[in-house]
Amino acid sequence: MTLRPVFPFIAAAVLAGCAGAAQKPAMYAGASASSKYAGNDLLNAAVWMQTSVEHDLVYAEIYRMAEGKLLAALGDPQWDALPRGERTHDAAKLPPAVIVDIDETVLDNAPFEARMIRDDVTFNAQAWNAWVRQASARPLPGALEYAKFAAAHGVTMIYISNRDVTQADSTRANLAADGFPLTDAAVLNRGVATPGCVDRDSGDKGCRRRLVAQRYRVLAMFGDQLGDFIDGADADNATRAERIAPYRDWFGARWFALPNPAYGSWESALTKHNPDKNMRADPRAAKHAALRSN
């Protein structure tokens, strides 16, 4: 009996295995590798925010595009970026302003996210207060350049943030240290007095926008959350979609949304506002349930 060489068959099997591995999408590479680090839902988001060229490009291109829109708005006395109903008087003769959110809109808090990952903790007020007091958040790509461009064209920058009013001094110090143009009333944190106006939700910014509207014609608004543009954004996804629908054409013209994969009302829409009480009790299960595979 003559034995046939087995090497060709072994080689073919190895090559077939290599071909199969080569065809596996790159996004799955290393997915099953063991690691000494515990799983953390913030990890990919924070690494993308801190290291990816794509993150910086998206921010820079949005702010660069917004400069041209700002010049067009300056030339149109009827241009107004406030949500409908928040303007109660003619603004044509008022000085121009731009409203921006702060966190993940003009200031980068990814180092704070990185600290939470490193220390294996979830968000807590004590750690956040310490980070804000440090006043070391850096400008996001394009944000400082846009703010200086606006100021050079006589446009006042107004910073409306859901940082607590007790953090106003640290927030101003951080913005000033980074070179952002500031006026005396430029920073409006959550809890600032707004006479005659009460927000329905603690995260709403409508009363503070109305306060700005008394003195300025608002040419543009920037934010990383729906709540930076309209009130009532802390809701389920169907409600959020309904409330933003009348303004979809404003994005890229009057309103400019920045990406934030780390946190936000997009997350609470799936968890806090989930109609299934079991999903509300298990946020990760709620997120898995929201996935669409086709």
C-alpha positions as a printed NumPy array, in Angstrom:
array([[  0.   ,   0.   ,   0.   ],
       [  1.428,   3.314,  -1.08 ],
       [  1.065,   6.215,   1.358],
       [  0.148,   9.511,  -0.262],
       [  1.89 ,  12.63 ,   0.967],
       [ -0.385,  14.558,   3.345],
       [  1.45 ,  17.859,   3.18 ],
       [ -0.553,  19.284,   0.26 ],
       [ -3.766,  18.672,   2.16 ],
       [ -2.406,  20.27 ,   5.319],
       [ -1.193,  23.275,   3.329],
       [ -4.582,  23.626,   1.663],
       [ -6.35 ,  23.539,   5.004],
       [ -4.038,  26.165,   6.445],
       [ -4.494,  28.406,   3.416],
       [ -8.244,  28.021,   3.636],
       [ -8.148,  29.   ,   7.275],
       [ -6.046,  32.062,   6.471],
       [ -8.419,  33.057,   3.704],
       [-11.327,  32.809,   6.103],
       [ -9.546,  34.958,   8.659],
       [ -8.669,  37.521,   6.032],
       [-12.33 ,  37.836,   5.071],
       [-13.443,  38.621,   8.626],
       [-14.409,  42.327,   8.898],
       [-11.763,  44.443,  10.588],
       [-14.308,  45.674,  13.148],
       [-14.326,  42.22 ,  14.739],
       [-10.562,  41.837,  14.951],
       [ -9.48 ,  40.94 ,  18.474],
       [-13.034,  40.948,  19.788],
       [-12.543,  37.662,  21.602],
       [ -9.092,  38.438,  22.993],
       [ -8.786,  38.234,  26.767],
       [ -7.752,  41.322,  28.723],
       [ -6.926,  42.221,  32.299],
       [ -9.211,  45.253,  32.005],
       [-12.881,  45.039,  32.917],
       [-15.43 ,  45.949,  30.276],
       [-16.434,  49.608,  30.29 ],
       [-19.118,  51.123,  28.091],
       [-17.232,  54.441,  27.969],
       [-13.969,  53.01 ,  26.644],
       [-14.548,  53.162,  22.893],
       [-16.231,  56.545,  23.116],
       [-13.435,  58.102,  25.194],
       [-10.658,  56.65 ,  23.042],
       [-12.376,  57.901,  19.882],
       [-12.784,  61.35 ,  21.404],
       [ -9.141,  61.516,  22.488],
       [ -7.222,  59.814,  19.687],
       [ -9.124,  59.693,  16.41 ],
       [ -8.348,  62.056,  13.574],
       [-11.978,  61.664,  12.526],
       [-13.197,  63.265,  15.769],
       [-11.065,  66.338,  15.207],
       [-12.039,  66.581,  11.544],
       [-15.77 ,  66.489,  12.284],
       [-15.534,  69.286,  14.851],
       [-13.249,  71.428,  12.712],
       [-15.355,  71.102,   9.576],
       [-18.601,  71.963,  11.385],
       [-17.132,  75.113,  12.904],
       [-15.478,  76.077,   9.614],
       [-18.762,  75.667,   7.733],
       [-20.548,  77.707,  10.398],
       [-18.295,  80.71 ,   9.774],
       [-19.756,  81.17 ,   6.291],
       [-23.285,  80.784,   7.621],
       [-22.554,  83.417,  10.25 ],
       [-21.586,  85.983,   7.622],
       [-24.815,  85.312,   5.726],
       [-26.837,  85.675,   8.936],
       [-25.191,  89.011,   9.728],
       [-26.442,  90.367,   6.424],
       [-30.048,  89.294,   7.003],
       [-31.833,  91.39 ,   9.688],
       [-34.673,  88.839,   9.861],
       [-32.369,  85.917,  10.594],
       [-33.022,  84.394,  14.018],
       [-31.827,  81.051,  15.392],
       [-34.052,  80.923,  18.481],
       [-36.722,  78.193,  18.525],
       [-40.118,  79.435,  17.413],
       [-42.038,  81.005,  20.278],
       [-38.989,  82.039,  22.287],
       [-38.736,  85.395,  20.52 ],
       [-41.457,  87.787,  21.701],
       [-40.328,  90.996,  19.982],
       [-38.629,  92.216,  16.808],
       [-34.896,  91.527,  16.984],
       [-33.794,  93.213,  13.762],
       [-32.108,  96.136,  15.543],
       [-30.58 ,  94.143,  18.384],
       [-26.83 ,  93.374,  18.422],
       [-25.928,  89.889,  17.143],
       [-24.964,  86.928,  19.319],
       [-24.237,  83.209,  19.057],
       [-25.318,  80.715,  21.729],
       [-23.051,  77.747,  22.409],
       [-23.227,  74.897,  24.883],
       [-19.968,  74.275,  26.768],
       [-19.271,  70.607,  27.514],
       [-18.4  ,  68.573,  24.401],
       [-19.308,  71.633,  22.323],
       [-16.495,  74.096,  23.022],
       [-14.673,  72.381,  25.916],
       [-13.299,  68.833,  25.818],
       [-14.065,  66.72 ,  28.899],
       [-12.674,  63.463,  27.53 ],
       [ -9.919,  63.518,  30.19 ],
       [-12.659,  63.358,  32.829],
       [-14.192,  60.363,  31.031],
       [-10.726,  58.779,  30.95 ],
       [-10.367,  59.236,  34.715],
       [-13.673,  57.455,  35.322],
       [-12.525,  54.552,  33.143],
       [ -9.13 ,  54.416,  34.863],
       [-10.683,  54.497,  38.331],
       [-13.492,  52.109,  37.344],
       [-16.225,  54.425,  38.64 ],
       [-19.445,  55.843,  37.231],
       [-20.305,  59.533,  37.01 ],
       [-20.537,  61.226,  40.409],
       [-20.938,  64.855,  41.418],
       [-17.836,  64.971,  43.613],
       [-15.497,  63.857,  40.838],
       [-17.195,  66.146,  38.323],
       [-16.933,  69.156,  40.637],
       [-13.234,  68.473,  41.12 ],
       [-12.721,  68.384,  37.35 ],
       [-14.654,  71.622,  36.806],
       [-12.707,  73.393,  39.575],
       [ -9.493,  72.311,  37.909],
       [-10.527,  74.523,  34.95 ],
       [ -8.18 ,  72.716,  32.577],
       [-10.52 ,  71.489,  29.824],
       [ -9.073,  72.313,  26.412],
       [-10.918,  73.797,  23.419],
       [-12.4  ,  71.355,  20.951],
       [-11.093,  71.576,  17.366],
       [-12.452,  74.636,  15.594],
       [-14.371,  75.992,  18.59 ],
       [-11.9  ,  78.683,  19.662],
       [-11.251,  79.721,  16.075],
       [-14.984,  80.13 ,  15.484],
       [-15.481,  82.103,  18.702],
       [-12.69 ,  84.513,  17.752],
       [-14.073,  84.779,  14.212],
       [-17.495,  85.687,  15.607],
       [-16.04 ,  88.25 ,  18.019],
       [-13.985,  89.817,  15.225],
       [-17.256,  90.402,  13.35 ],
       [-18.963,  92.055,  16.3  ],
       [-20.876,  88.967,  17.434],
       [-21.145,  88.273,  21.186],
       [-20.526,  84.708,  22.323],
       [-23.046,  83.461,  24.914],
       [-22.278,  80.208,  26.739],
       [-25.387,  78.406,  28.056],
       [-24.421,  75.343,  30.053],
       [-26.115,  72.813,  32.294],
       [-23.191,  73.006,  34.641],
       [-24.52 ,  74.164,  38.002],
       [-24.584,  77.892,  38.745],
       [-22.157,  77.252,  41.624],
       [-19.578,  76.252,  39.002],
       [-19.858,  79.519,  37.073],
       [-16.595,  81.039,  38.322],
       [-14.567,  77.928,  37.483],
       [-16.27 ,  77.707,  34.108],
       [-15.474,  81.323,  33.266],
       [-11.882,  80.811,  34.405],
       [-11.534,  77.789,  32.121],
       [-12.988,  79.606,  29.111],
       [-10.813,  82.666,  29.765],
       [ -7.655,  80.592,  30.161],
       [ -8.323,  78.993,  26.782],
       [ -8.817,  82.391,  25.147],
       [-12.563,  82.309,  24.514],
       [-14.095,  85.796,  24.226],
       [-16.217,  86.636,  27.277],
       [-18.493,  89.437,  28.382],
       [-19.898,  90.036,  31.866],
       [-23.114,  88.086,  31.207],
       [-21.657,  85.557,  28.792],
       [-21.921,  82.4  ,  30.946],
       [-25.403,  81.202,  31.92 ],
       [-25.226,  78.01 ,  33.958],
       [-28.184,  75.961,  35.174],
       [-29.853,  77.704,  38.105],
       [-29.184,  81.267,  36.968],
       [-32.086,  83.596,  37.763],
       [-34.504,  84.057,  34.849],
       [-37.27 ,  86.438,  36.022],
       [-40.774,  85.504,  34.9  ],
       [-39.739,  82.173,  33.379],
       [-39.701,  78.652,  34.811],
       [-38.285,  75.681,  32.889],
       [-40.428,  72.538,  32.827],
       [-37.341,  70.377,  33.284],
       [-34.077,  71.112,  35.087],
       [-32.15 ,  70.392,  31.894],
       [-34.147,  72.802,  29.731],
       [-32.441,  75.972,  28.523],
       [-35.46 ,  77.871,  27.177],
       [-35.629,  80.417,  30.001],
       [-31.966,  81.29 ,  29.584],
       [-32.387,  81.591,  25.815],
       [-35.308,  83.978,  26.402],
       [-33.048,  85.995,  28.688],
       [-30.512,  86.285,  25.865],
       [-33.293,  87.188,  23.422],
       [-34.092,  90.329,  25.39 ],
       [-30.717,  91.809,  24.47 ],
       [-29.534,  90.026,  21.326],
       [-30.492,  88.716,  17.924],
       [-29.297,  85.107,  17.965],
       [-27.607,  84.097,  14.699],
       [-26.588,  80.512,  15.506],
       [-26.681,  77.849,  18.203],
       [-24.241,  75.   ,  18.838],
       [-24.566,  71.902,  21.005],
       [-23.955,  68.187,  21.425],
       [-27.437,  67.431,  22.788],
       [-30.954,  68.036,  21.456],
       [-31.601,  69.938,  24.675],
       [-29.093,  72.559,  23.549],
       [-31.579,  73.566,  20.849],
       [-35.094,  72.772,  22.098],
       [-36.78 ,  72.138,  25.429],
       [-38.327,  68.781,  26.28 ],
       [-35.507,  66.712,  24.753],
       [-35.204,  64.506,  27.832],
       [-37.87 ,  62.095,  26.584],
       [-38.355,  58.869,  24.647],
       [-37.098,  58.701,  21.068],
       [-40.511,  59.113,  19.45 ],
       [-41.113,  62.338,  21.387],
       [-37.624,  63.611,  20.608],
       [-38.122,  62.982,  16.898],
       [-41.487,  64.758,  16.974],
       [-40.109,  67.831,  18.752],
       [-37.13 ,  68.263,  16.466],
       [-39.043,  67.602,  13.215],
       [-40.   ,  71.269,  12.552],
       [-36.343,  72.294,  12.772],
       [-34.53 ,  69.654,  10.736],
       [-33.788,  72.166,   7.975],
       [-32.142,  74.483,  10.504],
       [-29.275,  72.102,  11.167],
       [-26.246,  73.116,   9.151],
       [-27.671,  76.62 ,   8.72 ],
       [-28.752,  78.069,  12.084],
       [-28.101,  75.12 ,  14.374],
       [-24.947,  72.997,  14.501],
       [-24.838,  69.619,  16.272],
       [-21.532,  68.132,  17.47 ],
       [-21.009,  64.386,  18.099],
       [-20.931,  62.994,  21.638],
       [-20.909,  59.182,  21.924],
       [-20.041,  59.23 ,  25.642],
       [-23.269,  60.422,  27.267],
       [-26.474,  62.326,  26.679],
       [-30.241,  62.315,  26.318],
       [-29.89 ,  59.84 ,  23.439],
       [-28.908,  57.354,  26.16 ],
       [-31.674,  58.194,  28.641],
       [-34.207,  57.913,  25.808],
       [-33.417,  54.183,  25.742],
       [-33.067,  53.675,  29.482],
       [-34.737,  56.262,  31.706],
       [-37.707,  56.677,  29.331],
       [-38.072,  53.066,  28.242],
       [-41.729,  51.916,  28.594],
       [-40.5  ,  48.493,  29.753],
       [-39.783,  48.677,  33.491],
       [-37.335,  45.78 ,  33.203],
       [-35.34 ,  47.722,  30.632],
       [-35.357,  50.783,  32.873],
       [-33.858,  48.625,  35.609],
       [-31.173,  47.218,  33.283],
       [-29.765,  49.962,  31.023],
       [-27.38 ,  47.617,  29.203],
       [-30.251,  45.29 ,  28.317],
       [-32.187,  48.306,  27.029],
       [-29.294,  49.26 ,  24.766],
       [-28.943,  45.699,  23.468],
       [-32.667,  45.606,  22.747],
       [-32.371,  48.799,  20.716],
       [-29.778,  47.305,  18.342],
       [-30.861,  46.694,  14.734],
       [-28.98 ,  44.051,  12.758],
       [-30.531,  44.845,   9.37 ]])
